[in-house]
Amino acid sequence: MRRFIFLIFIISNIQSLPCYSQFDCHYLAPPLVPNTISNLRLNSNTYDIQAISILDNAYALGRAAAREIIKEIRQHPDGVIIMPTGSTAVFMYEALVELYYHDPTIDFSQVSFFNLDEYIGIPQNHPLSYYTFMQQFFYKQIDWIDKKRAPKPENRYIPRPAQFSTPKKAAAAYNQMLQKTIAMTGRKKADLVVLGIGGAYPVYDRYHNYIGMNGGHIGFNEPGSQVSDTTRVVTLTAKTRLDTQFRFDNTAHYYHSKHTPFTFEVPQQAITLGIANILNSHTVLLMATGEEKAPVVQALFEHDPHTGFPATFLKFHPNLMCLFDTDAAQFLPHVRRPWQMNNNEHTFDKTIQRTAILEMLQTNPSFLLDELSVSHMRAVGIADTFHTLLDTMKQDGYTMLKGSIHNFVNNRLPQKGEQVLIFSPHPDDDVITMASSIMAMRKRGCDITIVYLTSGEYAVRTPTEYADQPYKTTKHYRIKTREKEARAAIDLIDPEQKIQLVFLNLPYYYHRGIPELEINDLIINMRTDIKMVRGILERTRPDHIFFSAEQDPHGTHGIGTEIIRQSLITSHLLTRKAIVLWGYRGAHQEWPLINPDDLVIYTFTEEYMNIKIDCIKAHASQRIPLFPGVDRRAFWERARDRNRATGRLLEQLGYCPDQQTPIYAETFKLYSVYDFCFGKSYTRHRTTEILMNNAPATNSPHNIRDFIVSCLVQSH
């Protein structure tokens, strides 16, 4: 079982033309050209709404996946189950272990578990081998709980390249063992395959023109894989290797003082079960979490099977089940346009009506709310049956959306003399998400402190002249580069330099991705991470705290917010000071206006937008991202577009009708201290869930204080 450390203290076809930006193009298939939401057409044969479950967060998703595995094992006690690794799978294994601990009827003893893949070139006991992953997150824990019910050691299969003369022979032997084990059950197929899905990336031709995207690997079946492929040796794409580079770097630093014999170069090859192996199963369970997977999930359902996007081959499977969190599912048609599914049966409730109003406005940016017509309803796929609701929808759009927005725009920002504490996970998140709001608060006379939680140095390219320098030298250069850029950006907002900047460079940035720390809840260090943030909180005694509110449990943003939460809970401020918490979104999406009552919207002019763009551009090392995703726009373009999109919606809803210049807007979601620390709607980390399940029923200071004292007593 995971040790809940926080309770003691209180409670992640090769063409010649395409080339992926700065990466190699030796293993790329013809790219996909993504559709836009405006030309979506649902195909019931490939888009089965009943097969998709959308969960609130990664923890709920992990529990749902674990329940499906248990269900399969109860149906087939001798089942053959193919298992994944990776950050999304961690939540599933946590839930499996927890269920196994609490339910003695769960029996894995006859089950055969096969892993999807394994690296070539690192030993079996390497800290980042998938063998080690499975041992730490699953096998060792269930052995400790009850070894009699645990899977037998001989039924725990994973590719072992080092035991064969060549990796190719190891792959062939693994494939043969899988087929033999399946045959022994008499069911001809694996019973269940559990998968994650890889990210996507842009593809350019030799002239650097964008021509589409590749990605969506399953196992290590990279773009270019064929539906007929079985277990084999594969070469990893540069994108895949770069995505996991931080794990190897962090683990290398962690083990450096231990004089380990391991090397920490990211492997170039792996053994993976092929797409044919995956499809030769009774059930496939696909998991995806996070905003960065949303375009991948969208492409999965919008496109026909394609070698450039191996996950699309899953459409050939007759029993595909999908588990997505809300962020990963946000671009699915039935999420974006729920009225398109089962039109003649769907209840067109108030929430869907508001969603429809916003969708019609977004797809018709030159129209005002009062100008929407039946033709606009047809254009977004609303059935004729519901066209009589147009007047009601417009009235609701006016009273609920426009009326609420008028109550919450601008006048809720912190006032003169109030202490404002802004937490920025990376050195540029502050200006990307809220530069204009910072300007407004500074002009109002707020006392502002910006705290940069991490150095963000992994996102800086090392110059050629530093290539042969020791690691400490290059690391120091990258850290100072980001600090210098952050100061330059804020100087554009605050030339008098009254805003206090604090660069914490918290250790958790270098602990992410290390299994030994993840399994013991030690990525967050009580003596460094929490102590330093708690010190900032108690020194500044803020009236307002701004933080990153993304569902990002294994990422820099999500872990940083968890540190803020734990620091706040263990500080003297929790019961002694009223604090308002403001959640901002990251670089990709803004808070939707569908429920504006818990939002604060700050509107600003093009003049402020131009200053914000200059602030973002001041981070020169980030102009060409080292880790590009599907979104090809520069960070300043993303910020401009999303701020303008929100501002345009406000214009269409009738806000500031006399405004002669375009409106831009930054949006925040408000949380009370109680909701932030204990609220169900904001659960991310396991320690928070423990707190949430035991939290007091009301948010009075006395109840919170008594709860904390009781936790301290129980922990001793």
Secondary structure, 3 states (H helix, E strand, C coil): CCCCHHHHHHCCCCCCCCECCCCCCCCCCCCECCCCHHHCCCCCCCCCHHHEEEECCHHHHHHHHHHHHHHHHHHCCCCEEEECCCHHHHHHHHHHHHHHHHCCCCCCCCCEEEECEEEECCCCCCCCCHHHHHHHHHHHHHHHHCCCCCCCHHHEECCCHHHCCCHHHHHHHHHHHHHHHHHHHCCCCECEEEECCCCEEEEECCCCCEEEEEECCECCECCCCCCCCCCEEEECCHHHHHHCHHHHHHHHHHHHCCCCCCCCCCCCEEEECCHHHHHCECCEEEEECCHHHHHHHHHHHHCCCECCEHHHHHHHCCCEEEEEECCCCCCCHHHHCHHHCCCCCCCCCHHHHHHHHHHHHHHCCCCCHHHCCHHHHHHCCCCHHHHHHHHHHHHHHHHHHHHHHHHHECCCCCCCCCEEEEEECCCCHHHHHHHHHHHHHHHHCCEEEEEECCCCHHHCCCCHHHCCCCHHHHHHHHHHHHHHHHHHHHHHHCCCCCCEEEECCCHHHHCCCCHHHHCCCCCCCHHHHHHHHHHHHHHHCCCEEEEECCCCCCCHHHHHHHHHHHHHHCCCCCCCCCCEEEEECCCCCCCCCCCHHHEEEEEECHHHHHHHHHHHHCCHHHCCCCCCCCCCCCHHHHHHHHHHHHHHHHHHCCCCCCCCCCCEEEEEEEEEHHHHHHCHHHCCCHHHHHHHHHCCCCCCHHHHHHHHHHHHHHHC
